[in-house]
């Protein structure tokens, strides 16, 4: 059984994904046209994106701009940002605030000073995103600065 919610990422702020997944990992959390994203899919895709954001230097307290037009991609981005304890900021809310990292697409990429954009539909990003691990994040992944280079 699929449970449909409104396709707006604001729902994710109060949704406890782990608890929902225990109940029904196939519950639909976001829908856009003929595409649906389940709790389990949201968890896997946001794990992949969270790893890319960590590679860029995002982490606890980092403000990460979201400038995406698709409700599904926006939901994944917001969940990934929250998983690494960063702070999601909508591009429209950026006025008066700064952010060093952002998640966007080629079509929605705004011109924002010195933001280092992760462009989801860029070929190199897609390759890393689609081939990255979707396993749950481990504590060791949150502290890349403490790793020793080989």
FIPA-802277 format. One record per residue (C-alpha): residue in three letters; x negated, y, z; residue number from 1. Coordinates in nm, 2 decimals, decimal comma, padded with zeros to 4 digits. Layout:
BEGIN
site residuo = ALA | u = X | v = Y | w = Z | num = NUM
...
END
This chain:
BEGIN
site residuo = UNK | u = 00,00 | v = 00,00 | w = 00,00 | num = 1
site residuo = UNK | u = -00,13 | v = 00,34 | w = -00,09 | num = 2
site residuo = UNK | u = -00,06 | v = 00,64 | w = 00,13 | num = 3
site residuo = UNK | u = -00,06 | v = 00,96 | w = -00,07 | num = 4
site residuo = UNK | u = -00,16 | v = 01,29 | w = 00,09 | num = 5
site residuo = UNK | u = -00,17 | v = 01,64 | w = -00,05 | num = 6
site residuo = UNK | u = -00,47 | v = 01,68 | w = -00,28 | num = 7
site residuo = UNK | u = -00,64 | v = 01,95 | w = -00,08 | num = 8
site residuo = UNK | u = -00,97 | v = 01,91 | w = 00,10 | num = 9
site residuo = UNK | u = -00,83 | v = 02,09 | w = 00,40 | num = 10
site residuo = UNK | u = -00,67 | v = 01,76 | w = 00,49 | num = 11
site residuo = UNK | u = -01,02 | v = 01,61 | w = 00,54 | num = 12
site residuo = UNK | u = -01,11 | v = 01,84 | w = 00,82 | num = 13
site residuo = UNK | u = -00,87 | v = 01,67 | w = 01,05 | num = 14
site residuo = UNK | u = -00,88 | v = 01,33 | w = 00,90 | num = 15
site residuo = UNK | u = -01,09 | v = 01,07 | w = 01,09 | num = 16
site residuo = UNK | u = -01,22 | v = 00,86 | w = 00,80 | num = 17
site residuo = UNK | u = -01,35 | v = 00,58 | w = 01,01 | num = 18
site residuo = UNK | u = -01,02 | v = 00,53 | w = 01,20 | num = 19
site residuo = UNK | u = -00,82 | v = 00,56 | w = 00,87 | num = 20
site residuo = UNK | u = -01,05 | v = 00,31 | w = 00,70 | num = 21
site residuo = UNK | u = -01,00 | v = 00,06 | w = 00,98 | num = 22
site residuo = UNK | u = -00,62 | v = 00,09 | w = 00,92 | num = 23
site residuo = UNK | u = -00,63 | v = 00,10 | w = 00,54 | num = 24
site residuo = UNK | u = -00,95 | v = 00,16 | w = 00,34 | num = 25
site residuo = UNK | u = -00,73 | v = 00,16 | w = 00,03 | num = 26
site residuo = UNK | u = -00,52 | v = 00,46 | w = 00,15 | num = 27
site residuo = UNK | u = -00,54 | v = 00,74 | w = -00,11 | num = 28
site residuo = UNK | u = -00,68 | v = 01,06 | w = 00,05 | num = 29
site residuo = UNK | u = -00,70 | v = 01,28 | w = -00,27 | num = 30
site residuo = UNK | u = -00,53 | v = 01,26 | w = -00,60 | num = 31
site residuo = UNK | u = -00,58 | v = 01,47 | w = -00,92 | num = 32
site residuo = UNK | u = -00,37 | v = 01,38 | w = -01,22 | num = 33
site residuo = UNK | u = -00,41 | v = 01,01 | w = -01,29 | num = 34
site residuo = UNK | u = -00,72 | v = 00,98 | w = -01,06 | num = 35
site residuo = UNK | u = -00,70 | v = 00,88 | w = -00,70 | num = 36
site residuo = UNK | u = -00,97 | v = 00,85 | w = -00,43 | num = 37
site residuo = UNK | u = -00,93 | v = 00,61 | w = -00,15 | num = 38
site residuo = UNK | u = -01,07 | v = 00,63 | w = 00,20 | num = 39
site residuo = UNK | u = -01,33 | v = 00,37 | w = 00,12 | num = 40
site residuo = UNK | u = -01,43 | v = 00,54 | w = -00,21 | num = 41
site residuo = UNK | u = -01,46 | v = 00,87 | w = -00,04 | num = 42
site residuo = UNK | u = -01,69 | v = 00,72 | w = 00,22 | num = 43
site residuo = UNK | u = -01,92 | v = 00,56 | w = -00,05 | num = 44
site residuo = UNK | u = -01,93 | v = 00,86 | w = -00,28 | num = 45
site residuo = UNK | u = -01,99 | v = 01,10 | w = 00,01 | num = 46
site residuo = UNK | u = -02,28 | v = 00,88 | w = 00,13 | num = 47
site residuo = UNK | u = -02,45 | v = 00,91 | w = -00,21 | num = 48
site residuo = UNK | u = -02,40 | v = 01,28 | w = -00,22 | num = 49
site residuo = UNK | u = -02,51 | v = 01,33 | w = 00,14 | num = 50
site residuo = UNK | u = -02,85 | v = 01,17 | w = 00,05 | num = 51
site residuo = UNK | u = -02,90 | v = 01,41 | w = -00,24 | num = 52
site residuo = UNK | u = -02,82 | v = 01,70 | w = -00,01 | num = 53
site residuo = UNK | u = -03,07 | v = 01,57 | w = 00,25 | num = 54
site residuo = UNK | u = -03,33 | v = 01,54 | w = -00,02 | num = 55
site residuo = UNK | u = -03,28 | v = 01,91 | w = -00,10 | num = 56
site residuo = UNK | u = -03,34 | v = 02,00 | w = 00,27 | num = 57
site residuo = UNK | u = -02,98 | v = 02,03 | w = 00,39 | num = 58
site residuo = UNK | u = -02,91 | v = 01,92 | w = 00,75 | num = 59
site residuo = UNK | u = -02,76 | v = 02,01 | w = 01,07 | num = 60
site residuo = UNK | u = -02,62 | v = 02,36 | w = 01,07 | num = 61
site residuo = UNK | u = -02,72 | v = 02,43 | w = 00,70 | num = 62
site residuo = UNK | u = -02,46 | v = 02,63 | w = 00,51 | num = 63
site residuo = UNK | u = -02,38 | v = 02,45 | w = 00,18 | num = 64
site residuo = UNK | u = -02,17 | v = 02,63 | w = -00,08 | num = 65
site residuo = UNK | u = -01,90 | v = 02,44 | w = -00,26 | num = 66
site residuo = UNK | u = -01,81 | v = 02,57 | w = -00,60 | num = 67
site residuo = UNK | u = -01,62 | v = 02,29 | w = -00,77 | num = 68
site residuo = UNK | u = -01,29 | v = 02,29 | w = -00,96 | num = 69
site residuo = UNK | u = -01,19 | v = 01,92 | w = -00,91 | num = 70
site residuo = UNK | u = -01,01 | v = 01,84 | w = -00,59 | num = 71
site residuo = UNK | u = -01,17 | v = 01,49 | w = -00,59 | num = 72
site residuo = UNK | u = -01,53 | v = 01,62 | w = -00,63 | num = 73
site residuo = UNK | u = -01,46 | v = 01,89 | w = -00,38 | num = 74
site residuo = UNK | u = -01,34 | v = 01,64 | w = -00,12 | num = 75
site residuo = UNK | u = -01,65 | v = 01,42 | w = -00,18 | num = 76
site residuo = UNK | u = -01,87 | v = 01,73 | w = -00,14 | num = 77
site residuo = UNK | u = -01,70 | v = 01,85 | w = 00,18 | num = 78
site residuo = UNK | u = -01,72 | v = 01,50 | w = 00,33 | num = 79
site residuo = UNK | u = -02,09 | v = 01,46 | w = 00,24 | num = 80
site residuo = UNK | u = -02,17 | v = 01,80 | w = 00,39 | num = 81
site residuo = UNK | u = -01,99 | v = 01,72 | w = 00,71 | num = 82
site residuo = UNK | u = -02,16 | v = 01,38 | w = 00,74 | num = 83
site residuo = UNK | u = -02,50 | v = 01,55 | w = 00,76 | num = 84
site residuo = UNK | u = -02,36 | v = 01,80 | w = 01,01 | num = 85
site residuo = UNK | u = -02,40 | v = 02,09 | w = 00,77 | num = 86
site residuo = UNK | u = -02,14 | v = 02,36 | w = 00,72 | num = 87
site residuo = UNK | u = -01,94 | v = 02,37 | w = 00,40 | num = 88
site residuo = UNK | u = -01,87 | v = 02,72 | w = 00,27 | num = 89
site residuo = UNK | u = -01,64 | v = 02,79 | w = -00,03 | num = 90
site residuo = UNK | u = -01,80 | v = 03,01 | w = -00,29 | num = 91
site residuo = UNK | u = -01,52 | v = 03,26 | w = -00,25 | num = 92
site residuo = UNK | u = -01,60 | v = 03,28 | w = 00,12 | num = 93
site residuo = UNK | u = -01,97 | v = 03,35 | w = 00,06 | num = 94
site residuo = UNK | u = -01,94 | v = 03,73 | w = 00,06 | num = 95
site residuo = UNK | u = -02,13 | v = 03,85 | w = 00,36 | num = 96
site residuo = UNK | u = -02,29 | v = 03,51 | w = 00,43 | num = 97
site residuo = UNK | u = -02,59 | v = 03,34 | w = 00,30 | num = 98
site residuo = UNK | u = -02,65 | v = 02,99 | w = 00,19 | num = 99
site residuo = UNK | u = -02,96 | v = 02,83 | w = 00,04 | num = 100
site residuo = UNK | u = -02,80 | v = 02,52 | w = -00,10 | num = 101
site residuo = UNK | u = -02,48 | v = 02,46 | w = -00,31 | num = 102
site residuo = UNK | u = -02,29 | v = 02,19 | w = -00,49 | num = 103
site residuo = UNK | u = -02,13 | v = 02,28 | w = -00,82 | num = 104
site residuo = UNK | u = -02,07 | v = 02,18 | w = -01,18 | num = 105
site residuo = UNK | u = -02,18 | v = 02,34 | w = -01,50 | num = 106
site residuo = UNK | u = -01,84 | v = 02,49 | w = -01,56 | num = 107
site residuo = UNK | u = -01,79 | v = 02,63 | w = -01,21 | num = 108
site residuo = UNK | u = -02,14 | v = 02,74 | w = -01,12 | num = 109
site residuo = UNK | u = -02,13 | v = 03,09 | w = -00,98 | num = 110
site residuo = UNK | u = -02,41 | v = 03,34 | w = -00,99 | num = 111
site residuo = UNK | u = -02,52 | v = 03,36 | w = -00,63 | num = 112
site residuo = UNK | u = -02,86 | v = 03,50 | w = -00,55 | num = 113
site residuo = UNK | u = -03,11 | v = 03,24 | w = -00,44 | num = 114
site residuo = UNK | u = -02,88 | v = 02,94 | w = -00,40 | num = 115
site residuo = UNK | u = -03,05 | v = 02,61 | w = -00,50 | num = 116
site residuo = UNK | u = -02,76 | v = 02,44 | w = -00,68 | num = 117
site residuo = UNK | u = -02,70 | v = 02,07 | w = -00,70 | num = 118
site residuo = UNK | u = -02,52 | v = 02,05 | w = -01,03 | num = 119
site residuo = UNK | u = -02,31 | v = 01,74 | w = -01,03 | num = 120
site residuo = UNK | u = -02,27 | v = 01,70 | w = -01,40 | num = 121
site residuo = UNK | u = -02,64 | v = 01,76 | w = -01,48 | num = 122
site residuo = UNK | u = -02,79 | v = 01,46 | w = -01,64 | num = 123
site residuo = UNK | u = -03,07 | v = 01,41 | w = -01,38 | num = 124
site residuo = UNK | u = -02,84 | v = 01,47 | w = -01,09 | num = 125
site residuo = UNK | u = -02,59 | v = 01,21 | w = -01,24 | num = 126
site residuo = UNK | u = -02,87 | v = 00,95 | w = -01,27 | num = 127
site residuo = UNK | u = -02,97 | v = 01,00 | w = -00,90 | num = 128
site residuo = UNK | u = -02,61 | v = 01,02 | w = -00,78 | num = 129
site residuo = UNK | u = -02,48 | v = 00,71 | w = -00,96 | num = 130
site residuo = UNK | u = -02,78 | v = 00,49 | w = -00,88 | num = 131
site residuo = UNK | u = -02,82 | v = 00,61 | w = -00,52 | num = 132
site residuo = UNK | u = -02,72 | v = 00,39 | w = -00,22 | num = 133
site residuo = UNK | u = -02,36 | v = 00,42 | w = -00,10 | num = 134
site residuo = UNK | u = -02,45 | v = 00,24 | w = 00,22 | num = 135
site residuo = UNK | u = -02,38 | v = 00,43 | w = 00,55 | num = 136
site residuo = UNK | u = -02,64 | v = 00,69 | w = 00,64 | num = 137
site residuo = UNK | u = -02,90 | v = 00,58 | w = 00,90 | num = 138
site residuo = UNK | u = -03,04 | v = 00,81 | w = 01,17 | num = 139
site residuo = UNK | u = -03,38 | v = 00,80 | w = 01,00 | num = 140
site residuo = UNK | u = -03,24 | v = 00,97 | w = 00,69 | num = 141
site residuo = UNK | u = -03,15 | v = 01,28 | w = 00,88 | num = 142
site residuo = UNK | u = -03,51 | v = 01,37 | w = 00,96 | num = 143
site residuo = UNK | u = -03,71 | v = 01,37 | w = 00,63 | num = 144
site residuo = UNK | u = -03,96 | v = 01,62 | w = 00,77 | num = 145
site residuo = UNK | u = -04,09 | v = 01,36 | w = 01,02 | num = 146
site residuo = UNK | u = -04,17 | v = 01,10 | w = 00,75 | num = 147
site residuo = UNK | u = -04,52 | v = 01,06 | w = 00,65 | num = 148
site residuo = UNK | u = -04,62 | v = 01,09 | w = 00,29 | num = 149
site residuo = UNK | u = -04,79 | v = 00,79 | w = 00,13 | num = 150
END
